[in-house]
């Protein structure tokens, strides 16, 4: 099944990719891997949530922020590649969670991203992952995620 069809089944419409806010590129391809820059949970240019998970946000809100961040990353990849169907598999996520002191559920926050990728890509969406606490994140975003994907052969 095409990724675009699966997104439609899940009721997901990819937004335009978020605008770059500093001196970097949104994604870069090296051989058969695409590395994305960190992304956040913006919707229509505004963060859907702000603050620290475990203080300003619940675990569930953190998961929703991670899910939206992943949708934004897919939008970046769509623009970079022209089609998400060029993705062979999701290789790795690196997730930072803006965490309140004592909050230790970063892996559960990142499940909002990981579970979405498995829903979209099936077994090829299963990936390696790191989920780290951060005392602060840019613009007071609750989550920042980077993604590495492998491209299909001959692309």
DSSP file (Angstrom, degrees, kcal/mol; ACC not computed):
  #  RESIDUE AA STRUCTURE BP1 BP2  ACC     N-H-->O    O-->H-N    N-H-->O    O-->H-N    TCO  KAPPA ALPHA  PHI   PSI    X-CA   Y-CA   Z-CA
    1    1 A X              0   0    0      0, 0.0     2,-0.1     0, 0.0     5,-0.0   0.000 360.0 360.0 360.0 138.6    0.0    0.0    0.0
    2    2 A X     >  -     0   0    0      1,-0.1     4,-2.1     4,-0.0     3,-0.2  -0.392 360.0-125.4 -67.7 146.6    1.2    3.5   -0.8
    3    3 A X  H  > S+     0   0    0      1,-0.2     4,-2.8     2,-0.2     5,-0.2   0.894 111.9  56.6 -59.7 -40.4    2.1    5.7    2.1
    4    4 A X  H  > S+     0   0    0      1,-0.2     4,-1.9     2,-0.2    -1,-0.2   0.879 107.5  48.6 -60.4 -37.4   -0.2    8.4    0.8
    5    5 A X  H  > S+     0   0    0     -3,-0.2     4,-2.4     2,-0.2    -1,-0.2   0.900 110.9  50.1 -67.7 -40.9   -3.1    5.8    0.9
    6    6 A X  H  X S+     0   0    0     -4,-2.1     4,-1.9     2,-0.2    -2,-0.2   0.908 109.2  51.4 -65.7 -40.8   -2.2    4.8    4.4
    7    7 A X  H  <>S+     0   0    0     -4,-2.8     5,-2.9     1,-0.2     4,-0.4   0.917 109.9  50.4 -60.3 -42.5   -2.1    8.4    5.6
    8    8 A X  H ><5S+     0   0    0     -4,-1.9     3,-1.3     1,-0.2    -2,-0.2   0.917 107.9  52.6 -62.2 -43.3   -5.6    8.9    4.1
    9    9 A X  H 3<5S+     0   0    0     -4,-2.4    -1,-0.2     1,-0.3    -2,-0.2   0.870 110.9  48.0 -57.7 -37.5   -6.9    5.8    5.9
   10   10 A X  T 3<5S-     0   0    0     -4,-1.9    -1,-0.3    -5,-0.1    -2,-0.2   0.475 116.3-116.1 -84.5  -2.0   -5.6    7.2    9.2
   11   11 A X  T < 5 +     0   0    0     -3,-1.3     2,-0.5    -4,-0.4    -3,-0.2   0.789  66.3 144.4  74.0  27.9   -7.1   10.6    8.5
   12   12 A X      < -     0   0    0     -5,-2.9     2,-0.5    -6,-0.2    -1,-0.2  -0.890  30.1-172.8-106.9 124.5   -3.8   12.4    8.3
   13   13 A X        -     0   0    0     -2,-0.5     2,-0.2    -3,-0.1    58,-0.0  -0.972  27.0-127.4-110.5 122.8   -3.1   15.2    5.9
   14   14 A X        -     0   0    0     -2,-0.5     3,-0.1    60,-0.1    58,-0.1  -0.507  23.0-140.5 -71.2 133.0    0.5   16.4    5.8
   15   15 A X        -     0   0    0     -2,-0.2     3,-0.1     1,-0.2     2,-0.1  -0.309  36.9 -77.3 -79.6 171.4    0.9   20.1    6.4
   16   16 A X        -     0   0    0      1,-0.1    -1,-0.2    -2,-0.1    28,-0.1  -0.457  67.1 -91.0 -60.0 146.8    3.4   22.2    4.5
   17   17 A X        -     0   0    0     58,-0.3    -1,-0.1     1,-0.1     3,-0.1  -0.326  49.9 -97.6 -62.3 144.4    6.8   21.6    6.0
   18   18 A X        -     0   0    0     54,-0.2     2,-0.2     1,-0.1    -1,-0.1  -0.252  43.7-102.5 -59.4 149.0    7.6   24.0    8.9
   19   19 A X        -     0   0    0      1,-0.1     2,-0.2    -3,-0.1    -1,-0.1  -0.469  35.7-106.8 -72.8 143.9    9.8   26.9    8.0
   20   20 A X        -     0   0    0     -2,-0.2    -1,-0.1     1,-0.1     5,-0.0  -0.523  30.2-167.9 -68.9 135.3   13.5   26.8    8.9
   21   21 A X        +     0   0    0     -2,-0.2     2,-0.2    -3,-0.0    -1,-0.1   0.356  63.1  12.7-112.0   4.6   14.2   29.2   11.8
   22   22 A X  S    S-     0   0    0      2,-0.2     2,-1.4     0, 0.0    -2,-0.0  -0.778 105.5 -49.1-156.3-161.1   18.0   29.3   11.8
   23   23 A X  S    S+     0   0    0     -2,-0.2     2,-0.3     2,-0.0    -2,-0.0  -0.624  95.5  84.4 -91.9  80.8   21.0   28.4    9.8
   24   24 A X  S    S-     0   0    0     -2,-1.4     2,-0.3    13,-0.0    -2,-0.2  -0.958  72.2-109.2-161.3 170.1   20.4   24.7    8.8
   25   25 A X        -     0   0    0     -2,-0.3     3,-0.1     1,-0.1    12,-0.1  -0.839  24.7-127.5-106.8 150.6   18.6   22.6    6.2
   26   26 A X  S    S-     0   0    0     -2,-0.3    11,-2.7     1,-0.2     2,-0.3   0.832  87.4  -0.8 -67.2 -31.7   15.5   20.6    7.0
   27   27 A X  E     -A   36   0A   0      9,-0.3     2,-0.3    49,-0.1     9,-0.2  -0.991  59.3-165.0-156.7 152.7   16.9   17.3    5.6
   28   28 A X  E     -A   35   0A   0      7,-2.1     7,-2.7    -2,-0.3     2,-0.5  -0.997  14.4-140.6-143.9 138.7   20.0   16.0    3.9
   29   29 A X  E     -A   34   0A   0     -2,-0.3     2,-0.4     5,-0.2     5,-0.2  -0.858  16.0-179.2-102.5 131.2   20.6   12.8    2.0
   30   30 A X  E >   -A   33   0A   0      3,-2.9     3,-2.1    -2,-0.5     2,-0.3  -0.962  66.5 -50.7-128.8 112.2   23.8   10.9    2.3
   31   31 A X  T 3  S-     0   0    0     -2,-0.4    -2,-0.0     1,-0.3     0, 0.0  -0.454 124.1 -19.3  58.2-117.9   24.0    7.7    0.2
   32   32 A X  T 3  S+     0   0    0     -2,-0.3   119,-3.2    -3,-0.1     2,-0.4   0.188 121.8  88.0-106.0  18.0   20.8    5.9    1.0
   33   33 A X  E <   -AB  30 150A   0     -3,-2.1    -3,-2.9   117,-0.2     2,-0.5  -0.928  57.4-157.2-117.5 141.6   20.0    7.6    4.3
   34   34 A X  E     -AB  29 149A   0    115,-2.8   115,-2.2    -2,-0.4     2,-0.5  -0.975   8.6-162.4-115.0 128.2   18.1   10.8    4.9
   35   35 A X  E     -AB  28 148A   0     -7,-2.7    -7,-2.1    -2,-0.5     2,-0.3  -0.929   7.2-155.1-108.1 127.6   18.8   12.7    8.1
   36   36 A X  E     -A   27   0A   0    111,-2.6    -9,-0.3    -2,-0.5   111,-0.1  -0.720  16.7-119.3 -97.9 154.5   16.2   15.3    9.2
   37   37 A X        -     0   0    0    -11,-2.7   110,-0.2    -2,-0.3   108,-0.1  -0.394  52.1 -74.3 -74.2 166.3   16.9   18.3   11.4
   38   38 A X        -     0   0    0    108,-0.1     2,-0.3    -2,-0.1   108,-0.2  -0.348  55.9-169.1 -63.0 145.0   15.1   18.5   14.7
   39   39 A X  B     -C  145   0A   0    106,-1.8   106,-1.8    -3,-0.1     2,-0.2  -0.876   6.3-151.5-133.2 165.3   11.4   19.4   14.5
   40   40 A X        -     0   0    0     -2,-0.3     2,-0.3   104,-0.2    32,-0.2  -0.562  36.9 -83.4-128.9-167.4    8.7   20.4   16.9
   41   41 A X        +     0   0    0    102,-0.3     7,-1.8    -2,-0.2     8,-0.1  -0.155  62.7 154.4 -98.3  38.6    4.9   20.2   17.3
   42   42 A X  E     -F   47   0B   0     -2,-0.3     2,-0.4     5,-0.2     5,-0.3  -0.410  22.6-171.5 -70.4 142.2    3.9   23.3   15.3
   43   43 A X  E >  S-F   46   0B   0      3,-3.1     3,-1.8    -2,-0.1    -2,-0.0  -0.991  79.0 -11.4-129.7 122.8    0.5   23.5   13.7
   44   44 A X  T 3  S-     0   0    0     -2,-0.4     3,-0.1     1,-0.3    -1,-0.1   0.863 132.4 -53.2  52.7  38.3   -0.1   26.4   11.3
   45   45 A X  T 3  S+     0   0    0      1,-0.2     2,-0.4   -26,-0.0    -1,-0.3   0.382 121.1  97.7  84.0  -4.0    3.1   28.0   12.5
   46   46 A X  E <  S-F   43   0B   0     -3,-1.8    -3,-3.1    -5,-0.1    -1,-0.2  -0.928  80.6-107.4-119.3 142.5    2.3   27.8   16.2
   47   47 A X  E     -F   42   0B   0     -2,-0.4    -5,-0.2    -5,-0.3     3,-0.1  -0.457  19.6-144.8 -63.6 133.2    3.3   25.3   18.8
   48   48 A X  S    S+     0   0    0     -7,-1.8     2,-0.3    -2,-0.2    -1,-0.2   0.809  85.9  11.6 -69.9 -28.4    0.3   23.1   19.7
   49   49 A X        -     0   0    0     -8,-0.1    93,-0.4     2,-0.1     2,-0.3  -0.968  68.8-158.8-140.8 156.0    1.7   23.0   23.3
   50   50 A X        +     0   0    0     -2,-0.3    91,-0.2    91,-0.2     2,-0.2  -0.987  47.6  31.6-132.4 147.1    4.4   24.8   25.2
   51   51 A X  S    S-     0   0    0     89,-3.1     2,-0.4    -2,-0.3    47,-0.2  -0.612  86.3 -30.5 115.1-168.4    6.3   23.9   28.3
   52   52 A X    >>> -     0   0    0     -2,-0.2     4,-2.2    47,-0.1     5,-1.9  -0.741  50.3-123.6 -98.2 133.7    7.6   20.9   30.3
   53   53 A X  B 345S+gh  57  99C   0     45,-3.1    47,-2.4    -2,-0.4     5,-0.2  -0.581 102.5  31.2 -71.2 134.6    6.0   17.5   30.3
   54   54 A X  T 345S+     0   0    0      3,-2.9    -1,-0.2    -2,-0.3     4,-0.1   0.342 130.0  38.4  95.0  -5.3    5.3   16.5   33.8
   55   55 A X  T <45S+     0   0    0     -3,-1.6    -2,-0.2     2,-0.3    -1,-0.1   0.476 131.4  14.4-133.4 -63.2    4.7   20.2   34.9
   56   56 A X  T  <5S+     0   0    0     -4,-2.2     2,-0.3     1,-0.1    -3,-0.2   0.716 129.6  39.3 -91.3 -24.9    2.8   22.1   32.1
   57   57 A X  B   <S-g   53   0C   0     -5,-1.9    -3,-2.9    -8,-0.1    -2,-0.3  -0.923  76.8-125.5-127.8 150.1    1.7   19.1   30.1
   58   58 A X     >  -     0   0    0     -2,-0.3     4,-2.2    -5,-0.2     5,-0.2  -0.386  36.5-103.4 -81.1 168.4    0.5   15.6   30.9
   59   59 A X  H  > S+     0   0    0      1,-0.2     4,-2.2     2,-0.2     5,-0.2   0.916 124.1  52.7 -56.1 -44.7    2.1   12.5   29.5
   60   60 A X  H  > S+     0   0    0      1,-0.2     4,-2.1     2,-0.2    -1,-0.2   0.883 107.8  49.7 -63.7 -39.6   -0.8   12.2   27.0
   61   61 A X  H  > S+     0   0    0      2,-0.2     4,-2.3     1,-0.2    -1,-0.2   0.886 109.3  53.1 -65.5 -37.5   -0.3   15.8   25.8
   62   62 A X  H  X S+     0   0    0     -4,-2.2     4,-2.3     2,-0.2    -2,-0.2   0.896 108.0  50.5 -61.9 -40.5    3.4   15.0   25.4
   63   63 A X  H  X S+     0   0    0     -4,-2.2     4,-2.3     2,-0.2    -2,-0.2   0.899 109.6  49.9 -64.3 -40.5    2.5   12.0   23.3
   64   64 A X  H  X S+     0   0    0     -4,-2.1     4,-2.5     2,-0.2    -2,-0.2   0.884 109.9  51.4 -65.1 -37.4    0.3   14.1   21.1
   65   65 A X  H  X S+     0   0    0     -4,-2.3     4,-2.3     2,-0.2    -2,-0.2   0.910 110.2  48.9 -64.3 -41.5    3.1   16.6   20.7
   66   66 A X  H  X S+     0   0    0     -4,-2.3     4,-1.9     2,-0.2    -2,-0.2   0.887 110.7  51.4 -64.9 -38.8    5.4   13.8   19.7
   67   67 A X  H  X S+     0   0    0     -4,-2.3     4,-2.0     2,-0.2    -2,-0.2   0.939 111.4  46.2 -62.7 -47.7    2.8   12.6   17.2
   68   68 A X  H  X S+     0   0    0     -4,-2.5     4,-2.3     1,-0.2    -2,-0.2   0.885 109.4  55.1 -64.3 -37.9    2.4   16.0   15.6
   69   69 A X  H  X S+     0   0    0     -4,-2.3     4,-2.1     1,-0.2    -1,-0.2   0.896 107.6  50.3 -60.2 -39.7    6.2   16.4   15.5
   70   70 A X  H  X S+     0   0    0     -4,-1.9     4,-2.4     2,-0.2    -2,-0.2   0.886 107.2  53.0 -66.9 -39.7    6.4   13.2   13.5
   71   71 A X  H  X S+     0   0    0     -4,-2.0     4,-1.9     1,-0.2    -2,-0.2   0.915 109.8  49.7 -59.9 -42.2    3.7   14.4   11.1
   72   72 A X  H  X S+     0   0    0     -4,-2.3     4,-2.0     1,-0.2    -2,-0.2   0.888 108.8  51.8 -64.3 -38.8    5.8   17.5   10.6
   73   73 A X  H  X S+     0   0    0     -4,-2.1     4,-2.5     1,-0.2    -1,-0.2   0.897 107.9  51.7 -63.9 -39.6    8.9   15.4   10.0
   74   74 A X  H  X S+     0   0    0     -4,-2.4     4,-2.7     1,-0.2    -1,-0.2   0.868 107.1  53.8 -64.7 -35.1    7.0   13.4    7.4
   75   75 A X  H  X S+     0   0    0     -4,-1.9     4,-2.1     2,-0.2   -58,-0.3   0.903 108.6  49.3 -64.0 -40.3    6.0   16.7    5.7
   76   76 A X  H  X S+     0   0    0     -4,-2.0     4,-2.6     2,-0.2    -2,-0.2   0.932 112.9  46.7 -62.1 -45.8    9.7   17.6    5.6
   77   77 A X  H  X S+     0   0    0     -4,-2.5     4,-3.0     2,-0.2     5,-0.4   0.888 108.8  55.3 -65.4 -38.5   10.6   14.2    4.1
   78   78 A X  H  X S+     0   0    0     -4,-2.7     4,-2.3     1,-0.2    -1,-0.2   0.931 112.8  42.1 -58.6 -46.4    7.7   14.5    1.6
   79   79 A X  H  < S+     0   0    0     -4,-2.1    -2,-0.2     2,-0.2    -1,-0.2   0.912 117.1  47.6 -67.3 -41.6    9.1   17.8    0.3
   80   80 A X  H  < S+     0   0    0     -4,-2.6    -2,-0.2    -5,-0.2    -1,-0.2   0.894 125.7  27.6 -66.9 -41.0   12.7   16.6    0.3
   81   81 A X  H  < S-     0   0    0     -4,-3.0    -2,-0.2    -5,-0.2    -3,-0.2   0.694  94.1-130.4 -97.0 -22.3   12.0   13.3   -1.5
   82   82 A X  S  < S+     0   0    0     -4,-2.3     2,-0.3    -5,-0.4    -4,-0.1   0.077  88.5  35.0  89.0 -24.8    9.0   14.1   -3.5
   83   83 A X    >   -     0   0    0     -6,-0.3     3,-1.2     1,-0.1     4,-0.1  -0.931  65.1-143.7-160.7 134.7    7.2   11.0   -2.2
   84   84 A X  G >  S+     0   0    0     -2,-0.3     3,-1.7     1,-0.2    -1,-0.1   0.640  96.0  79.3 -72.3 -13.2    7.2    9.1    1.0
   85   85 A X  G 3  S+     0   0    0      1,-0.3    -1,-0.2    -7,-0.1    67,-0.0   0.591  77.9  71.3 -71.3  -8.6    7.0    5.9   -1.0
   86   86 A X  G <  S+     0   0    0     -3,-1.2    66,-2.7    65,-0.1     2,-0.5   0.562  76.3 103.1 -79.0  -8.9   10.8    6.3   -1.6
   87   87 A X  E <   -D  151   0A   0     -3,-1.7    64,-0.3    64,-0.2     3,-0.1  -0.641  48.9-174.3 -81.0 124.3   11.3    5.3    2.1
   88   88 A X  E     -     0   0A   0     62,-3.0     2,-0.3    -2,-0.5    63,-0.2   0.898  67.8 -26.2 -78.5 -46.8   12.5    1.8    2.6
   89   89 A X  E     -D  150   0A   0     61,-1.4    61,-2.7    36,-0.1     2,-0.6  -0.989  59.5-103.0-163.0 158.7   12.3    1.9    6.4
   90   90 A X  E     -D  149   0A   0     34,-3.0    59,-0.2    -2,-0.3     3,-0.1  -0.805  36.5-177.3 -84.5 125.3   12.5    4.2    9.4
   91   91 A X  E     -     0   0A   0     57,-2.4    37,-2.6    -2,-0.6     2,-0.3   0.911  53.2 -11.2 -93.0 -51.5   15.9    3.7   10.9
   92   92 A X  E     -De 148 128A   0     56,-1.7    56,-2.5    35,-0.2     2,-0.4  -0.999  44.4-155.2-156.1 146.5   16.1    5.8   14.0
   93   93 A X  E     -De 147 129A   0     35,-1.7    37,-1.8    -2,-0.3     2,-0.5  -0.966   6.8-162.6-117.0 141.3   14.4    8.6   16.0
   94   94 A X  E     -De 146 130A   0     52,-2.2    52,-2.3    -2,-0.4     2,-0.4  -0.975  19.3-172.3-120.3 113.7   16.2   10.8   18.4
   95   95 A X  E     -De 145 131A   0     35,-2.9    37,-3.2    -2,-0.5     2,-0.5  -0.907  15.1-165.5-117.0 134.3   13.7   12.5   20.7
   96   96 A X  E     -De 144 132A   0     48,-3.2    48,-2.2    -2,-0.4     2,-0.5  -0.959   9.1-159.9-113.4 131.3   14.2   15.2   23.3
   97   97 A X  E     -De 143 133A   0     35,-2.9    37,-2.7    -2,-0.5     2,-1.0  -0.957  21.1-130.8-115.9 120.9   11.5   15.8   25.9
   98   98 A X  E     - e   0 134A   0     44,-2.7   -45,-3.1    -2,-0.5     2,-0.4  -0.585  45.3-165.6 -67.1 102.2   11.3   19.2   27.7
   99   99 A X  B     -h   53   0C   0     35,-2.3   -45,-0.2    -2,-1.0     3,-0.1  -0.786  23.4-130.4-112.2 136.2   11.0   17.5   31.1
  100  100 A X    >   -     0   0    0    -47,-2.4     3,-2.4    -2,-0.4   -47,-0.0  -0.412  53.8 -79.1 -67.3 152.8   10.0   18.8   34.5
  101  101 A X  T 3  S+     0   0    0      1,-0.3    -1,-0.1    -2,-0.1     3,-0.1  -0.337 121.7  17.2 -54.1 132.3   12.5   17.8   37.3
  102  102 A X  T 3  S+     0   0    0      1,-0.3     2,-0.5    -3,-0.1    -1,-0.3   0.314  88.7 132.5  86.4  -8.9   11.8   14.3   38.3
  103  103 A X    <   +     0   0    0     -3,-2.4    -1,-0.3   -50,-0.1     3,-0.1  -0.666  21.1 165.1 -78.4 123.1    9.9   13.4   35.1
  104  104 A X        +     0   0    0     -2,-0.5     3,-0.3     1,-0.1    -1,-0.1   0.114  43.1  98.5-127.2  20.3   11.3   10.1   33.8
  105  105 A X    >>  +     0   0    0      1,-0.2     4,-1.9     2,-0.1     3,-0.7  -0.009  37.0 128.7-100.9  29.0    8.7    8.9   31.3
  106  106 A X  H 3> S+     0   0    0      1,-0.3     4,-2.4     2,-0.2    -1,-0.2   0.869  70.8  55.8 -53.7 -41.9   10.5   10.2   28.2
  107  107 A X  H 3> S+     0   0    0     -3,-0.3     4,-0.7     1,-0.2    -1,-0.3   0.885 107.8  49.3 -60.1 -35.5   10.2    6.8   26.4
  108  108 A X  H <4 S+     0   0    0     -3,-0.7     4,-0.4     2,-0.2     3,-0.3   0.857 108.9  52.2 -72.3 -34.3    6.4    6.8   26.9
  109  109 A X  H >< S+     0   0    0     -4,-1.9     3,-1.8     1,-0.2     4,-0.3   0.944 108.0  52.2 -61.6 -47.3    6.2   10.4   25.5
  110  110 A X  H >X S+     0   0    0     -4,-2.4     4,-2.4     1,-0.3     3,-1.2   0.661  89.1  79.0 -67.3 -16.1    8.2    9.2   22.4
  111  111 A X  H 3X S+     0   0    0     -4,-0.7     4,-2.7    -3,-0.3     5,-0.4   0.797  81.5  68.4 -60.9 -25.7    5.7    6.4   21.9
  112  112 A X  H <> S+     0   0    0     -3,-1.8     4,-0.6    -4,-0.4    -1,-0.3   0.850 108.7  35.9 -59.9 -33.2    3.4    9.0   20.4
  113  113 A X  H <> S+     0   0    0     -3,-1.2     4,-2.1    -4,-0.3    -2,-0.2   0.910 118.4  48.8 -81.7 -49.4    5.9    9.2   17.5
  114  114 A X  H  X S+     0   0    0     -4,-2.4     4,-2.0     1,-0.2     5,-0.2   0.892 110.0  50.1 -63.2 -42.6    6.9    5.6   17.3
  115  115 A X  H  X S+     0   0    0     -4,-2.7     4,-2.2     1,-0.2    -1,-0.2   0.875 109.3  52.6 -66.9 -36.1    3.4    4.2   17.3
  116  116 A X  H  X S+     0   0    0     -4,-0.6     4,-2.2    -5,-0.4    -1,-0.2   0.930 108.5  50.1 -63.5 -44.8    2.4    6.5   14.5
  117  117 A X  H  X S+     0   0    0     -4,-2.1     4,-3.0     1,-0.2     5,-0.3   0.880 111.2  48.7 -63.1 -37.5    5.3    5.4   12.3
  118  118 A X  H  X S+     0   0    0     -4,-2.0     4,-1.8     7,-0.2    -1,-0.2   0.882 109.9  52.7 -68.1 -37.6    4.4    1.8   12.9
  119  119 A X  H  < S+     0   0    0     -4,-2.2    -2,-0.2    -5,-0.2    -1,-0.2   0.882 118.4  36.8 -62.8 -37.9    0.8    2.6   12.0
  120  120 A X  H  < S+     0   0    0     -4,-2.2    -2,-0.2    -5,-0.1    -3,-0.2   0.933 131.3  24.7 -80.7 -48.9    1.9    4.2    8.7
  121  121 A X  H >< S-     0   0    0     -4,-3.0     3,-1.3     1,-0.3    -3,-0.2   0.447  88.3-152.1-102.4  -2.4    4.8    2.0    7.6
  122  122 A X  G >< S-     0   0    0     -4,-1.8     3,-2.1    -5,-0.3     4,-0.4  -0.403  74.4  -7.4  64.9-139.9    4.0   -1.3    9.4
  123  123 A X  G >  S+     0   0    0      1,-0.3     3,-1.2     2,-0.2    -1,-0.3   0.802 135.0  61.7 -60.3 -29.3    7.1   -3.4   10.1
  124  124 A X  G <  S+     0   0    0     -3,-1.3   -34,-3.0     1,-0.2    -1,-0.3   0.563  95.9  62.6 -75.1  -6.4    9.3   -1.0    8.2
  125  125 A X  G <  S+     0   0    0     -3,-2.1     2,-0.3   -36,-0.2    -1,-0.2   0.557  76.6 104.4 -91.2 -10.7    8.2    1.7   10.7
  126  126 A X    <   +     0   0    0     -3,-1.2     2,-0.3    -4,-0.4   -36,-0.2  -0.556  54.9 167.1 -72.1 136.1    9.8   -0.1   13.6
  127  127 A X        -     0   0    0     -2,-0.3   -35,-0.2   -38,-0.1     2,-0.2  -0.907  41.9 -94.7-147.1 164.2   13.0    1.7   14.4
  128  128 A X  E     -e   92   0A   0    -37,-2.6   -35,-1.7    -2,-0.3     2,-0.3  -0.519  50.7-175.3 -75.5 156.4   15.9    2.3   16.9
  129  129 A X  E     -e   93   0A   0    -37,-0.2     2,-0.4    -2,-0.2   -35,-0.2  -0.995  28.2-159.5-159.0 147.0   15.2    5.2   19.2
  130  130 A X  E     -e   94   0A   0    -37,-1.8   -35,-2.9    -2,-0.3     2,-0.5  -0.991  10.1-166.7-124.0 139.9   16.6    7.3   22.0
  131  131 A X  E     -e   95   0A   0     -2,-0.4     2,-0.3   -37,-0.2   -24,-0.2  -0.950  16.3-179.6-129.6 110.1   14.4    9.3   24.3
  132  132 A X  E     -e   96   0A   0    -37,-3.2   -35,-2.9    -2,-0.5     2,-0.3  -0.828  26.1-124.1-117.0 147.4   16.2   11.9   26.3
  133  133 A X  E     -e   97   0A   0     -2,-0.3     2,-0.4   -37,-0.2   -35,-0.2  -0.660  25.2-167.4 -82.2 142.5   15.2   14.5   28.9
  134  134 A X  E     -e   98   0A   0    -37,-2.7   -35,-2.3    -2,-0.3     3,-0.1  -0.996  22.2-145.9-129.4 138.0   16.1   18.1   28.3
  135  135 A X  S    S+     0   0    0     -2,-0.4     2,-0.3     1,-0.2    -1,-0.1   0.785  88.9   4.2 -72.8 -24.9   15.9   20.9   30.9
  136  136 A X        -     0   0    0     -3,-0.1     2,-0.3   -39,-0.0    -1,-0.2  -0.979  65.6-162.6-152.6 150.6   14.9   23.4   28.1
  137  137 A X    >   -     0   0    0     -2,-0.3     3,-2.0    -3,-0.1     4,-0.1  -0.957  42.6 -75.8-133.1 156.5   14.1   23.2   24.4
  138  138 A X  G >  S+     0   0    0     -2,-0.3     3,-2.0     1,-0.3    -1,-0.0  -0.164 114.7   1.7 -53.1 138.6   14.0   25.9   21.8
  139  139 A X  G 3  S-     0   0    0      1,-0.3    -1,-0.3   -89,-0.0   -92,-0.1   0.606 122.0 -77.5  61.1  14.3   10.9   28.1   21.8
  140  140 A X  G <  S+     0   0    0     -3,-2.0   -89,-3.1     1,-0.2    -1,-0.3   0.757  79.5 167.0  67.0  26.7    9.6   26.2   24.9
  141  141 A X    <   -     0   0    0     -3,-2.0    -1,-0.2   -91,-0.2   -91,-0.2  -0.457  36.8-140.0 -67.3 145.1    8.5   23.3   22.7
  142  142 A X  S    S+     0   0    0    -93,-0.4   -44,-2.7     1,-0.2     2,-0.3   0.753  82.1  25.8 -77.7 -22.6    7.7   20.1   24.7
  143  143 A X  E     - D   0  97A   0    -46,-0.2     2,-0.4   -78,-0.1  -102,-0.3  -0.999  55.5-174.5-143.7 140.1    9.3   17.8   22.2
  144  144 A X  E     - D   0  96A   0    -48,-2.2   -48,-3.2    -2,-0.3     2,-0.4  -0.996  16.2-174.6-132.4 133.2   12.0   17.9   19.5
  145  145 A X  E     -CD  39  95A   0   -106,-1.8  -106,-1.8    -2,-0.4     2,-0.3  -0.979  13.8-165.1-132.3 139.7   12.6   14.9   17.3
  146  146 A X  E     - D   0  94A   0    -52,-2.3   -52,-2.2    -2,-0.4     2,-0.4  -0.883  15.5-158.4-112.5 151.6   15.1   14.0   14.6
  147  147 A X  E     - D   0  93A   0     -2,-0.3  -111,-2.6   -54,-0.2     2,-0.4  -0.980  12.3-161.3-133.9 145.3   14.6   11.1   12.2
  148  148 A X  E     -BD  35  92A   0    -56,-2.5   -57,-2.4    -2,-0.4   -56,-1.7  -0.997  17.8-177.9-121.2 129.1   16.8    8.9   10.0
  149  149 A X  E     -BD  34  90A   0   -115,-2.2  -115,-2.8    -2,-0.4     2,-0.4  -0.935  21.3-133.1-125.7 151.0   15.3    7.0    7.1
  150  150 A X  E     -BD  33  89A   0    -61,-2.7   -62,-3.0    -2,-0.3   -61,-1.4  -0.851  22.8-134.9-100.4 137.8   16.7    4.6    4.6
  151  151 A X  E     - D   0  87A   0   -119,-3.2   -64,-0.2    -2,-0.4     3,-0.1  -0.583  25.2-101.4 -88.6 152.6   15.7    5.0    0.9
  152  152 A X    >   -     0   0    0    -66,-2.7     3,-1.2    -2,-0.2    -1,-0.1  -0.365  50.4 -89.3 -65.7 152.4   14.7    2.2   -1.4
  153  153 A X  T 3  S+     0   0    0      1,-0.2    -1,-0.1     2,-0.1  -121,-0.0  -0.336 110.5  23.2 -62.1 142.2   17.4    0.9   -3.8
  154  154 A X  T 3         0   0    0     -3,-0.1    -1,-0.2     1,-0.1    -2,-0.1   0.596 360.0 360.0  79.8  10.7   17.6    2.7   -7.1
  155  155 A X    <         0   0    0     -3,-1.2    -2,-0.1   -69,-0.1    -1,-0.1   0.447 360.0 360.0 -89.9 360.0   15.9    5.9   -5.9
